[in-house]
Amino acid sequence: MFKQRVLTALILAPLALWAVFYLPLAGFAAFLSLAFLLGAWEWSGFCGLEQRRFRAAYVFATGCLMALLYYVMPLTGELRENSLLLSLLLLGAAWWILAIVLVLSFPASKRFWADSDWRRALMGWFTLLPAWAALLFIRGVNYADSSFYGAWLIFALLGLVWAADIGGYIVGKPFGRTKLLPKVSPGKTLEGLLGGLTCVLLVVTALLTWLAWPADVYYWYLAAILLTLLSVFGDLSESMFKRVAGKKDSGIFLPGHGGILDRIDSLTATAPLYALILAFFGKQFL
């Protein structure tokens, strides 16, 4: 299993970075949409949809929503002037506030949604669509001036998520003793959370040192802490849905890693807030 996990990561990470940096906007949109549609297929398994035709219908509906949003909503330019995209990202941020409440109050909270297939389906769209739109928007930031500008912004978000995962694993695996939310995810520990947060802060400090300590560095640290905590709840939220659905992994698309959702759960949680931070506080970072 560990060997499979390493081999998959060695293939997946370069492929993802190649898509982020070298595909044109339309190609990146297609690549990202394919990944999120695979995620929608996995989410349909959380909704009590067992028959393939019903799961395919959910994926088809998700694809139609993506296509509609792509053609009616400008995904580049000034976010504050793009009311539709801004509303979608704010909806995504609001959903994650609710998701945090659902996770913290689990299993009591499941009585409000666990017995309703359509509510779980909506939760899937609230999870996937704002994150998909956020990543497309971020990739297009200043694209006319530099095709790599938005790619570096996405790389920064990926680096934060990866640092949180790596730090959490390195510390949590050998030293984890205090269960974080055992009814949601027995494997998550407070020590792992603190290890992930420490790793992120070390990475941010190294970056700030390389940038010769720009002004208003507290914005960097505050954003890093918020996004790291949100990435943890992205993981916990998916664990909650898997637990209710009786699944260990979201799918089998990635050998050793489970499913697509198992790899992008933190990204779906952090991308909308990250896009909003860049839009409204970007001058403090860029």
Backbone as CSV, one residue per row, in Angstrom:
resi,resn,N_x,N_y,N_z,CA_x,CA_y,CA_z,C_x,C_y,C_z
1,MET,0.827,-1.204,0.000,0.000,0.000,0.000,0.866,1.261,0.000
2,PHE,1.914,1.291,0.849,2.778,2.461,0.906,3.495,2.670,-0.417
3,LYS,3.959,1.565,-1.040,4.648,1.659,-2.328,3.700,2.208,-3.389
4,GLN,2.457,1.712,-3.403,1.455,2.229,-4.338,1.226,3.716,-4.122
5,ARG,1.145,4.100,-2.876,0.888,5.502,-2.522,2.003,6.411,-3.043
6,VAL,3.258,5.972,-2.855,4.391,6.762,-3.304,4.421,6.855,-4.822
7,LEU,4.215,5.729,-5.501,4.249,5.717,-6.963,3.147,6.598,-7.549
8,THR,1.956,6.520,-6.967,0.854,7.357,-7.439,1.167,8.832,-7.248
9,ALA,1.731,9.176,-6.091,2.087,10.569,-5.820,3.148,11.064,-6.787
10,LEU,4.127,10.206,-7.126,5.193,10.599,-8.040,4.667,10.859,-9.447
11,ILE,3.558,10.232,-9.798,2.934,10.469,-11.101,1.956,11.634,-11.028
12,LEU,1.169,11.659,-9.965,0.074,12.630,-9.854,0.579,14.057,-9.665
13,ALA,1.555,14.259,-8.782,2.020,15.616,-8.486,2.613,16.301,-9.713
14,PRO,3.535,15.671,-10.460,4.046,16.332,-11.672,2.959,16.592,-12.708
15,LEU,2.001,15.670,-12.841,0.913,15.867,-13.802,0.079,17.080,-13.430
16,ALA,-0.249,17.203,-12.148,-1.042,18.343,-11.689,-0.285,19.648,-11.899
17,LEU,1.009,19.672,-11.576,1.797,20.890,-11.734,1.977,21.242,-13.212
18,TRP,2.135,20.238,-14.065,2.222,20.499,-15.503,0.939,21.147,-15.992
19,ALA,-0.212,20.632,-15.548,-1.495,21.199,-15.963,-1.642,22.632,-15.468
20,VAL,-1.222,22.890,-14.244,-1.342,24.231,-13.667,-0.475,25.230,-14.412
21,PHE,0.762,24.850,-14.752,1.714,25.808,-15.298,1.698,25.900,-16.829
22,TYR,1.408,24.815,-17.514,1.660,24.816,-18.954,0.420,24.678,-19.823
23,LEU,-0.707,24.303,-19.278,-1.907,24.274,-20.100,-2.460,25.686,-20.257
24,PRO,-2.968,26.037,-21.433,-3.659,27.329,-21.575,-4.932,27.324,-20.733
25,LEU,-5.547,28.489,-20.586,-6.704,28.588,-19.706,-7.793,27.591,-20.070
26,ALA,-8.099,27.472,-21.360,-9.148,26.534,-21.778,-8.745,25.093,-21.472
27,GLY,-7.465,24.762,-21.701,-6.986,23.416,-21.401,-6.998,23.133,-19.917
28,PHE,-6.599,24.134,-19.127,-6.640,23.966,-17.673,-8.070,23.789,-17.194
29,ALA,-9.011,24.540,-17.781,-10.424,24.399,-17.417,-10.919,22.993,-17.707
30,ALA,-10.504,22.430,-18.861,-10.918,21.073,-19.211,-10.317,20.053,-18.253
31,PHE,-9.030,20.206,-17.948,-8.348,19.291,-17.021,-8.988,19.343,-15.644
32,LEU,-9.209,20.563,-15.154,-9.800,20.733,-13.826,-11.225,20.193,-13.790
33,SER,-11.974,20.436,-14.840,-13.364,19.965,-14.888,-13.418,18.442,-14.861
34,LEU,-12.505,17.794,-15.585,-12.468,16.332,-15.578,-12.208,15.807,-14.173
35,ALA,-11.232,16.408,-13.473,-10.925,15.970,-12.107,-12.131,16.158,-11.193
36,PHE,-12.817,17.291,-11.318,-13.957,17.557,-10.445,-15.168,16.715,-10.832
37,LEU,-15.294,16.345,-12.092,-16.388,15.452,-12.474,-16.147,14.037,-11.934
38,LEU,-14.892,13.616,-11.899,-14.585,12.350,-11.230,-14.923,12.448,-9.744
39,GLY,-14.660,13.615,-9.165,-15.058,13.847,-7.780,-16.564,13.802,-7.605
40,ALA,-17.302,14.321,-8.594,-18.764,14.277,-8.532,-19.268,12.840,-8.600
41,TRP,-18.605,11.999,-9.401,-18.974,10.582,-9.448,-18.814,9.951,-8.060
42,GLU,-17.714,10.263,-7.413,-17.493,9.723,-6.070,-18.511,10.278,-5.084
43,TRP,-18.827,11.573,-5.211,-19.798,12.161,-4.291,-21.168,11.517,-4.451
44,SER,-21.496,11.125,-5.667,-22.802,10.475,-5.876,-22.924,9.216,-5.034
45,GLY,-21.769,8.600,-4.705,-21.802,7.441,-3.814,-22.119,7.811,-2.384
46,PHE,-21.902,9.083,-2.019,-22.274,9.559,-0.687,-23.774,9.840,-0.583
47,CYS,-24.434,9.918,-1.723,-25.844,10.347,-1.751,-26.822,9.184,-1.728
48,GLY,-26.322,7.978,-1.560,-27.208,6.832,-1.586,-27.569,6.374,-2.988
49,LEU,-26.857,6.892,-4.002,-27.121,6.500,-5.391,-26.251,5.293,-5.724
50,GLU,-26.857,4.143,-5.830,-26.107,2.924,-6.078,-26.067,2.547,-7.551
51,GLN,-27.169,2.802,-8.267,-27.226,2.418,-9.672,-26.384,3.385,-10.515
52,ARG,-25.663,2.818,-11.474,-24.761,3.617,-12.282,-25.482,4.719,-13.048
53,ARG,-26.686,4.463,-13.494,-27.392,5.476,-14.297,-27.730,6.695,-13.453
54,PHE,-28.047,6.485,-12.167,-28.336,7.623,-11.296,-27.057,8.395,-10.956
55,ARG,-25.969,7.651,-10.761,-24.697,8.315,-10.489,-24.229,9.090,-11.714
56,ALA,-24.426,8.488,-12.892,-24.065,9.185,-14.129,-24.923,10.436,-14.322
57,ALA,-26.182,10.361,-13.915,-27.063,11.530,-14.032,-26.567,12.665,-13.144
58,TYR,-26.075,12.337,-11.961,-25.535,13.368,-11.062,-24.295,14.010,-11.677
59,VAL,-23.422,13.193,-12.252,-22.226,13.717,-12.900,-22.611,14.583,-14.099
60,PHE,-23.590,14.124,-14.885,-24.043,14.893,-16.046,-24.606,16.244,-15.609
61,ALA,-25.407,16.248,-14.549,-25.965,17.504,-14.048,-24.858,18.434,-13.558
62,THR,-23.847,17.857,-12.905,-22.710,18.659,-12.447,-21.965,19.267,-13.633
63,GLY,-21.766,18.464,-14.673,-21.101,18.954,-15.866,-21.892,20.061,-16.548
64,CYS,-23.205,19.927,-16.581,-24.047,20.976,-17.168,-23.933,22.277,-16.380
65,LEU,-23.903,22.171,-15.053,-23.747,23.365,-14.224,-22.388,24.024,-14.469
66,MET,-21.339,23.213,-14.584,-20.018,23.755,-14.879,-20.006,24.474,-16.228
67,ALA,-20.581,23.833,-17.246,-20.607,24.436,-18.577,-21.385,25.743,-18.572
68,LEU,-22.513,25.754,-17.881,-23.319,26.973,-17.799,-22.541,28.090,-17.118
69,LEU,-21.911,27.766,-15.992,-21.127,28.775,-15.267,-19.954,29.264,-16.110
70,TYR,-19.320,28.357,-16.828,-18.145,28.713,-17.634,-18.512,29.709,-18.735
71,TYR,-19.694,29.540,-19.305,-20.079,30.385,-20.441,-20.800,31.658,-20.046
72,VAL,-21.401,31.708,-18.868,-22.142,32.919,-18.488,-21.392,33.762,-17.464
73,MET,-20.329,33.223,-16.897,-19.647,33.916,-15.803,-18.190,34.147,-16.162
74,PRO,-17.771,35.407,-16.332,-16.349,35.674,-16.595,-15.488,35.148,-15.448
75,LEU,-14.490,34.353,-15.787,-13.631,33.759,-14.767,-12.276,34.454,-14.688
76,THR,-12.155,35.591,-15.381,-10.961,36.411,-15.272,-11.395,37.854,-15.024
77,GLY,-10.432,38.700,-14.675,-10.760,40.098,-14.429,-10.924,40.394,-12.946
78,GLU,-11.525,41.520,-12.658,-11.705,41.993,-11.284,-12.874,41.278,-10.619
79,LEU,-12.601,40.552,-9.544,-13.634,39.761,-8.887,-14.734,40.649,-8.322
80,ARG,-14.364,41.791,-7.777,-15.354,42.660,-7.132,-16.343,43.250,-8.131
81,GLU,-16.020,43.162,-9.422,-16.940,43.619,-10.457,-17.699,42.469,-11.110
82,ASN,-17.432,41.272,-10.657,-18.052,40.068,-11.217,-19.017,39.509,-10.166
83,SER,-20.233,40.026,-10.165,-21.175,39.716,-9.085,-21.542,38.235,-9.035
84,LEU,-21.643,37.579,-10.182,-22.022,36.170,-10.193,-20.930,35.294,-9.583
85,LEU,-19.694,35.517,-10.021,-18.583,34.740,-9.470,-18.393,35.045,-7.989
86,LEU,-18.470,36.315,-7.630,-18.334,36.695,-6.227,-19.407,36.011,-5.381
87,SER,-20.636,35.981,-5.879,-21.727,35.328,-5.143,-21.462,33.839,-4.972
88,LEU,-20.922,33.201,-6.026,-20.632,31.772,-5.948,-19.536,31.496,-4.921
89,LEU,-18.496,32.329,-4.898,-17.416,32.128,-3.934,-17.885,32.400,-2.505
90,LEU,-18.726,33.412,-2.342,-19.275,33.685,-1.012,-20.184,32.548,-0.567
91,LEU,-20.927,31.971,-1.510,-21.745,30.797,-1.192,-20.860,29.649,-0.733
92,GLY,-19.736,29.461,-1.439,-18.807,28.410,-1.033,-18.253,28.645,0.353
93,ALA,-17.875,29.894,0.653,-17.352,30.206,1.984,-18.418,29.989,3.054
94,ALA,-19.659,30.401,2.748,-20.751,30.205,3.710,-21.015,28.719,3.937
95,TRP,-20.930,27.927,2.861,-21.136,26.488,3.008,-20.099,25.888,3.952
96,TRP,-18.851,26.362,3.860,-17.827,25.767,4.711,-17.971,26.182,6.163
97,ILE,-18.565,27.338,6.401,-18.904,27.692,7.789,-19.933,26.706,8.335
98,LEU,-20.949,26.416,7.505,-21.965,25.443,7.910,-21.349,24.054,8.045
99,ALA,-20.461,23.687,7.119,-19.839,22.359,7.175,-19.036,22.179,8.461
100,ILE,-18.352,23.232,8.885,-17.596,23.166,10.144,-18.536,22.895,11.312
101,VAL,-19.685,23.580,11.316,-20.680,23.361,12.375,-21.172,21.915,12.336
102,LEU,-21.439,21.391,11.138,-21.919,20.014,11.007,-20.878,19.020,11.509
103,VAL,-19.614,19.283,11.199,-18.542,18.392,11.636,-18.390,18.428,13.152
104,LEU,-18.377,19.635,13.717,-18.178,19.770,15.162,-19.331,19.163,15.960
105,SER,-20.533,19.168,15.379,-21.703,18.648,16.095,-22.059,17.222,15.684
106,PHE,-21.231,16.603,14.847,-21.482,15.216,14.436,-21.294,14.277,15.635
107,PRO,-22.115,13.244,15.806,-23.137,12.721,14.882,-24.531,13.329,15.040
108,ALA,-24.709,14.237,16.000,-26.045,14.809,16.187,-26.515,15.525,14.924
109,SER,-25.593,16.143,14.186,-25.979,16.940,13.020,-26.510,16.109,11.864
110,LYS,-26.191,14.818,11.852,-26.575,14.039,10.675,-28.078,13.844,10.556
111,ARG,-28.817,14.091,11.620,-30.270,13.945,11.517,-30.878,14.998,10.590
112,PHE,-30.130,16.061,10.305,-30.633,17.119,9.435,-30.375,16.839,7.951
113,TRP,-29.475,15.876,7.660,-29.131,15.688,6.249,-28.892,14.240,5.840
114,ALA,-28.567,13.360,6.761,-28.134,12.013,6.394,-29.222,11.197,5.705
115,ASP,-30.482,11.449,6.019,-31.575,10.675,5.430,-32.131,11.300,4.161
116,SER,-31.502,12.356,3.674,-31.998,13.050,2.485,-30.959,12.993,1.371
117,ASP,-31.250,12.220,0.330,-30.314,12.105,-0.788,-30.114,13.438,-1.491
118,TRP,-31.189,14.207,-1.675,-31.059,15.456,-2.424,-30.273,16.499,-1.639
119,ARG,-30.378,16.481,-0.308,-29.573,17.411,0.482,-28.097,17.074,0.358
120,ARG,-27.776,15.802,0.385,-26.373,15.417,0.213,-25.885,15.753,-1.191
121,ALA,-26.771,15.637,-2.183,-26.397,16.022,-3.549,-26.101,17.513,-3.628
122,LEU,-26.939,18.326,-2.989,-26.696,19.770,-2.962,-25.389,20.092,-2.249
123,MET,-25.121,19.380,-1.158,-23.875,19.600,-0.437,-22.671,19.317,-1.336
124,GLY,-22.810,18.333,-2.207,-21.750,18.046,-3.166,-21.507,19.204,-4.102
125,TRP,-22.572,19.810,-4.604,-22.417,20.978,-5.488,-21.852,22.167,-4.735
126,PHE,-22.287,22.356,-3.475,-21.738,23.449,-2.670,-20.242,23.250,-2.422
127,THR,-19.814,21.986,-2.375,-18.401,21.674,-2.151,-17.586,21.824,-3.426
128,LEU,-18.091,21.300,-4.534,-17.300,21.204,-5.756,-17.327,22.461,-6.612
129,LEU,-18.502,23.020,-6.845,-18.613,24.098,-7.823,-17.885,25.381,-7.412
130,PRO,-18.031,25.880,-6.168,-17.269,27.083,-5.803,-15.757,26.869,-5.878
131,ALA,-15.279,25.691,-5.487,-13.840,25.419,-5.545,-13.364,25.375,-6.993
132,TRP,-14.129,24.739,-7.858,-13.800,24.681,-9.291,-13.709,26.091,-9.873
133,ALA,-14.705,26.914,-9.596,-14.713,28.283,-10.108,-13.563,29.098,-9.514
134,ALA,-13.270,28.903,-8.234,-12.190,29.642,-7.580,-10.851,29.336,-8.227
135,LEU,-10.583,28.064,-8.502,-9.303,27.686,-9.104,-9.170,28.228,-10.520
136,LEU,-10.261,28.236,-11.279,-10.218,28.824,-12.614,-9.959,30.330,-12.542
137,PHE,-10.614,30.978,-11.590,-10.401,32.418,-11.419,-8.946,32.711,-11.045
138,ILE,-8.407,31.963,-10.091,-7.032,32.191,-9.635,-6.048,31.969,-10.790
139,ARG,-6.281,30.930,-11.583,-5.371,30.652,-12.717,-5.368,31.797,-13.720
140,GLY,-6.460,32.531,-13.816,-6.552,33.603,-14.787,-6.131,34.965,-14.283
141,VAL,-5.678,35.059,-13.033,-5.268,36.351,-12.482,-4.070,36.899,-13.272
142,ASN,-4.200,38.123,-13.792,-3.126,38.787,-14.552,-2.605,37.943,-15.707
143,TYR,-3.487,37.129,-16.292,-3.057,36.198,-17.340,-2.542,36.938,-18.567
144,ALA,-3.116,38.100,-18.871,-2.681,38.863,-20.045,-1.246,39.349,-19.903
145,ASP,-0.826,39.634,-18.684,0.537,40.114,-18.444,1.536,38.974,-18.283
146,SER,1.092,37.890,-17.652,1.970,36.738,-17.440,1.126,35.479,-17.321
147,SER,1.391,34.518,-18.197,0.613,33.279,-18.164,0.949,32.421,-16.954
148,PHE,2.038,32.757,-16.241,2.451,31.971,-15.069,2.012,32.590,-13.748
149,TYR,1.489,33.808,-13.795,1.170,34.514,-12.555,0.158,33.725,-11.714
150,GLY,-0.980,33.393,-12.319,-2.000,32.637,-11.603,-1.535,31.239,-11.241
151,ALA,-0.665,30.669,-12.085,-0.142,29.330,-11.795,0.651,29.329,-10.498
152,TRP,1.449,30.382,-10.280,2.215,30.460,-9.035,1.297,30.635,-7.833
153,LEU,0.196,31.351,-8.030,-0.769,31.510,-6.932,-1.388,30.167,-6.557
154,ILE,-1.733,29.368,-7.567,-2.278,28.037,-7.285,-1.208,27.158,-6.642
155,PHE,0.021,27.269,-7.124,1.117,26.499,-6.529,1.285,26.842,-5.055
156,ALA,1.106,28.126,-4.708,1.210,28.537,-3.304,0.134,27.864,-2.465
157,LEU,-1.088,27.786,-3.005,-2.166,27.118,-2.277,-1.879,25.627,-2.149
158,LEU,-1.424,25.007,-3.231,-1.077,23.584,-3.171,0.041,23.344,-2.154
159,GLY,1.024,24.252,-2.140,2.117,24.112,-1.180,1.626,24.176,0.247
160,LEU,0.691,25.067,0.514,0.131,25.177,1.864,-0.594,23.896,2.252
161,VAL,-1.430,23.390,1.346,-2.190,22.169,1.629,-1.254,20.985,1.816
162,TRP,-0.247,20.882,0.941,0.709,19.779,1.050,1.530,19.884,2.335
163,ALA,1.940,21.096,2.699,2.712,21.277,3.938,1.886,20.866,5.152
164,ALA,0.598,21.228,5.145,-0.278,20.845,6.257,-0.420,19.329,6.337
165,ASP,-0.564,18.667,5.179,-0.691,17.205,5.159,0.593,16.531,5.625
166,ILE,1.719,17.009,5.102,3.007,16.388,5.436,3.332,16.588,6.914
167,GLY,3.152,17.816,7.399,3.419,18.081,8.807,2.505,17.297,9.719
168,GLY,1.233,17.192,9.320,0.278,16.421,10.111,0.643,14.948,10.170
169,TYR,1.134,14.408,9.035,1.505,12.989,8.990,2.778,12.732,9.792
170,ILE,3.780,13.601,9.602,5.072,13.401,10.268,4.934,13.457,11.788
171,VAL,4.096,14.379,12.264,3.920,14.521,13.711,2.824,13.608,14.238
172,GLY,1.723,13.546,13.517,0.573,12.796,14.014,0.773,11.299,14.036
173,LYS,1.488,10.769,13.042,1.665,9.318,12.976,2.423,8.766,14.173
174,PRO,3.593,9.317,14.534,4.319,8.745,15.671,3.924,9.318,17.029
175,PHE,3.428,10.561,17.047,3.228,11.227,18.329,1.762,11.518,18.651
176,GLY,0.868,11.230,17.715,-0.540,11.541,17.937,-1.161,10.720,19.056
177,ARG,-1.666,11.395,20.055,-2.301,10.723,21.189,-3.700,11.274,21.463
178,THR,-3.869,12.571,21.264,-5.136,13.221,21.595,-6.042,13.250,20.368
179,LYS,-7.113,12.476,20.399,-8.023,12.419,19.259,-8.695,13.775,19.060
180,LEU,-8.734,14.197,17.808,-9.312,15.501,17.494,-10.837,15.425,17.502
181,LEU,-11.400,14.632,16.614,-12.844,14.389,16.562,-13.041,12.907,16.236
182,PRO,-12.894,12.044,17.216,-12.897,10.596,16.953,-14.183,10.080,16.332
183,LYS,-15.306,10.745,16.582,-16.564,10.287,15.989,-16.643,10.596,14.494
184,VAL,-15.796,11.505,14.050,-15.745,11.846,12.625,-14.601,11.105,11.946
185,SER,-13.401,11.222,12.517,-12.213,10.599,11.938,-11.287,10.149,13.060
186,PRO,-11.292,8.859,13.386,-10.487,8.367,14.512,-8.987,8.593,14.340
187,GLY,-8.529,8.760,13.108,-7.105,8.905,12.869,-6.569,10.309,13.073
188,LYS,-7.434,11.297,13.116,-6.989,12.679,13.256,-6.697,12.994,14.722
189,THR,-5.540,13.620,14.951,-5.157,13.958,16.321,-4.824,15.442,16.433
190,LEU,-4.900,15.941,17.655,-4.536,17.329,17.913,-3.058,17.546,17.610
191,GLU,-2.235,16.553,17.944,-0.804,16.678,17.666,-0.548,16.782,16.158
192,GLY,-1.301,16.013,15.368,-1.164,16.090,13.920,-1.573,17.460,13.393
193,LEU,-2.670,18.008,13.940,-3.118,19.346,13.546,-2.033,20.385,13.843
194,LEU,-1.464,20.324,15.048,-0.420,21.278,15.420,0.840,21.073,14.579
195,GLY,1.140,19.824,14.240,2.294,19.550,13.383,2.097,20.128,11.991
196,GLY,0.888,19.966,11.435,0.602,20.539,10.131,0.670,22.054,10.139
197,LEU,0.111,22.654,11.177,0.132,24.113,11.300,1.560,24.629,11.448
198,THR,2.361,23.930,12.242,3.764,24.328,12.415,4.526,24.252,11.100
199,CYS,4.300,23.186,10.349,4.975,23.023,9.064,4.595,24.149,8.104
200,VAL,3.311,24.516,8.068,2.858,25.608,7.212,3.518,26.916,7.613
201,LEU,3.562,27.208,8.907,4.157,28.457,9.372,5.659,28.508,9.077
202,LEU,6.321,27.366,9.138,7.739,27.321,8.778,7.927,27.614,7.291
203,VAL,7.052,27.056,6.466,7.136,27.315,5.026,6.873,28.790,4.732
204,VAL,5.866,29.366,5.383,5.564,30.787,5.182,6.737,31.650,5.639
205,THR,7.333,31.296,6.761,8.489,32.058,7.261,9.659,31.986,6.282
206,ALA,9.898,30.803,5.727,10.971,30.658,4.737,10.685,31.513,3.503
207,LEU,9.433,31.527,3.066,9.058,32.331,1.905,9.232,33.821,2.189
208,LEU,8.804,34.253,3.362,8.940,35.666,3.722,10.411,36.071,3.829
209,THR,11.237,35.157,4.314,12.673,35.433,4.372,13.239,35.601,2.977
210,TRP,12.818,34.733,2.061,13.276,34.823,0.670,12.817,36.123,0.019
211,LEU,11.635,36.617,0.420,11.090,37.867,-0.114,11.584,39.090,0.646
212,ALA,12.550,38.904,1.540,13.136,39.990,2.331,12.099,40.667,3.229
213,TRP,11.205,39.888,3.765,10.220,40.339,4.749,9.446,41.575,4.287
214,PRO,8.492,41.360,3.361,7.668,42.476,2.896,6.812,43.040,4.026
215,ALA,6.214,44.193,3.762,5.381,44.843,4.779,4.132,44.012,5.070
216,ASP,3.549,44.242,6.246,2.283,43.611,6.638,2.363,42.084,6.618
217,VAL,3.435,41.534,7.206,3.603,40.081,7.176,2.533,39.369,8.007
218,TYR,1.897,40.089,8.918,0.867,39.439,9.736,-0.310,38.974,8.875
219,TYR,-0.527,39.615,7.722,-1.559,39.134,6.805,-1.226,37.727,6.304
220,TRP,0.053,37.511,6.023,0.489,36.200,5.532,0.236,35.121,6.585
221,TYR,0.625,35.425,7.817,0.468,34.426,8.867,-1.008,34.179,9.196
222,LEU,-1.802,35.232,9.225,-3.224,35.065,9.512,-3.898,34.244,8.421
223,ALA,-3.604,34.561,7.153,-4.186,33.810,6.045,-3.742,32.353,6.094
224,ALA,-2.464,32.116,6.401,-1.947,30.747,6.462,-2.650,29.937,7.543
225,ILE,-2.856,30.545,8.712,-3.525,29.837,9.809,-4.974,29.521,9.442
226,LEU,-5.687,30.503,8.899,-7.091,30.278,8.524,-7.211,29.189,7.472
227,LEU,-6.377,29.250,6.448,-6.457,28.268,5.367,-6.048,26.879,5.840
228,THR,-5.061,26.815,6.745,-4.648,25.512,7.271,-5.769,24.863,8.078
229,LEU,-6.393,25.630,8.951,-7.506,25.096,9.741,-8.655,24.668,8.830
230,LEU,-8.914,25.463,7.807,-9.991,25.122,6.877,-9.654,23.861,6.093
231,SER,-8.379,23.689,5.746,-7.988,22.473,5.024,-8.233,21.227,5.873
232,VAL,-8.012,21.347,7.181,-8.276,20.219,8.086,-9.765,19.895,8.097
233,PHE,-10.600,20.927,8.138,-12.039,20.676,8.139,-12.531,20.171,6.789
234,GLY,-11.810,20.497,5.715,-12.143,19.898,4.434,-11.974,18.393,4.472
235,ASP,-10.880,17.958,5.077,-10.621,16.529,5.254,-11.652,15.899,6.183
236,LEU,-11.937,16.571,7.298,-12.885,16.037,8.274,-14.301,15.976,7.696
237,SER,-14.658,16.964,6.892,-15.992,16.970,6.291,-16.182,15.763,5.387
238,GLU,-15.169,15.487,4.564,-15.285,14.320,3.688,-15.335,13.031,4.511
239,SER,-14.549,12.978,5.582,-14.589,11.801,6.466,-15.985,11.608,7.052
240,MET,-16.649,12.713,7.375,-18.008,12.640,7.917,-18.962,12.036,6.895
241,PHE,-18.875,12.494,5.655,-19.757,11.960,4.619,-19.437,10.499,4.314
242,LYS,-18.156,10.141,4.321,-17.780,8.743,4.099,-18.297,7.856,5.220
243,ARG,-18.225,8.357,6.440,-18.683,7.567,7.587,-20.181,7.288,7.473
244,VAL,-20.962,8.299,7.121,-22.405,8.108,6.976,-22.712,7.160,5.818
245,ALA,-21.915,7.256,4.746,-22.135,6.392,3.579,-21.555,4.992,3.757
246,GLY,-20.802,4.782,4.842,-20.212,3.480,5.101,-19.042,3.163,4.196
247,LYS,-18.257,4.185,3.819,-17.133,3.997,2.912,-15.821,4.335,3.606
248,LYS,-14.781,3.575,3.271,-13.440,3.865,3.798,-12.745,4.915,2.935
249,ASP,-12.888,4.771,1.624,-12.335,5.724,0.673,-13.453,6.261,-0.195
250,SER,-13.224,7.442,-0.787,-14.261,8.011,-1.649,-14.361,7.265,-2.963
251,GLY,-13.269,6.639,-3.399,-13.276,5.910,-4.657,-12.004,5.109,-4.816
252,ILE,-11.748,4.649,-6.045,-10.590,3.793,-6.307,-9.771,4.323,-7.486
253,PHE,-9.966,5.584,-7.829,-9.288,6.120,-9.001,-7.775,6.223,-8.817
254,LEU,-7.313,6.410,-7.567,-5.889,6.636,-7.308,-5.353,5.526,-6.412
255,PRO,-4.628,4.561,-6.963,-4.103,3.448,-6.165,-3.272,3.932,-4.983
256,GLY,-3.616,3.420,-3.800,-2.898,3.795,-2.587,-3.398,5.066,-1.949
257,HIS,-4.197,5.848,-2.693,-4.700,7.128,-2.178,-6.220,7.145,-2.041
258,GLY,-6.884,6.126,-2.533,-8.347,6.136,-2.511,-8.901,6.808,-3.744
259,GLY,-9.731,7.815,-3.532,-10.382,8.481,-4.646,-9.898,9.902,-4.860
260,ILE,-10.454,10.538,-5.891,-10.127,11.924,-6.187,-10.466,12.823,-5.001
261,LEU,-11.637,12.617,-4.408,-12.049,13.460,-3.284,-11.114,13.326,-2.095
262,ASP,-10.522,12.152,-1.931,-9.567,11.974,-0.842,-8.327,12.843,-1.030
263,ARG,-8.043,13.240,-2.265,-6.872,14.066,-2.569,-7.209,15.546,-2.641
264,ILE,-8.455,15.890,-2.986,-8.771,17.313,-3.185,-9.694,17.862,-2.108
265,ASP,-9.974,17.089,-1.060,-10.928,17.566,-0.048,-10.442,18.863,0.611
266,SER,-9.147,18.942,0.927,-8.620,20.170,1.533,-8.658,21.324,0.535
267,LEU,-8.433,21.016,-0.735,-8.433,22.047,-1.773,-9.828,22.613,-1.992
268,THR,-10.841,21.755,-1.962,-12.204,22.255,-2.149,-12.612,23.191,-1.016
269,ALA,-12.061,22.963,0.174,-12.401,23.821,1.308,-11.670,25.149,1.253
270,THR,-10.419,25.128,0.826,-9.587,26.335,0.909,-9.680,27.235,-0.314
271,ALA,-9.964,26.690,-1.487,-9.900,27.479,-2.727,-10.835,28.692,-2.728
272,PRO,-12.118,28.562,-2.331,-12.973,29.765,-2.347,-12.464,30.876,-1.439
273,LEU,-12.063,30.543,-0.211,-11.554,31.564,0.702,-10.252,32.149,0.180
274,TYR,-9.383,31.335,-0.373,-8.124,31.801,-0.933,-8.372,32.813,-2.048
275,ALA,-9.336,32.515,-2.929,-9.676,33.444,-4.010,-10.202,34.761,-3.452
276,LEU,-11.035,34.697,-2.431,-11.575,35.911,-1.817,-10.469,36.722,-1.134
277,ILE,-9.543,36.041,-0.477,-8.421,36.741,0.158,-7.585,37.470,-0.887
278,LEU,-7.293,36.799,-1.999,-6.507,37.425,-3.055,-7.238,38.626,-3.654
279,ALA,-8.553,38.502,-3.809,-9.329,39.576,-4.430,-9.431,40.811,-3.544
280,PHE,-9.606,40.601,-2.247,-9.856,41.727,-1.354,-8.639,42.195,-0.563
281,PHE,-7.657,41.313,-0.403,-6.474,41.676,0.376,-5.187,41.410,-0.404
282,GLY,-5.314,41.253,-1.708,-4.149,40.870,-2.507,-2.994,41.830,-2.437
283,LYS,-3.268,43.129,-2.249,-2.191,44.101,-2.207,-1.257,43.880,-1.013
284,GLN,-1.776,43.203,0.002,-0.930,42.926,1.164,-0.009,41.737,0.911
285,PHE,-0.291,40.978,-0.175,0.494,39.774,-0.448,1.302,39.907,-1.730
286,LEU,0.749,40.589,-2.731,1.331,40.531,-4.064,2.077,41.805,-4.399
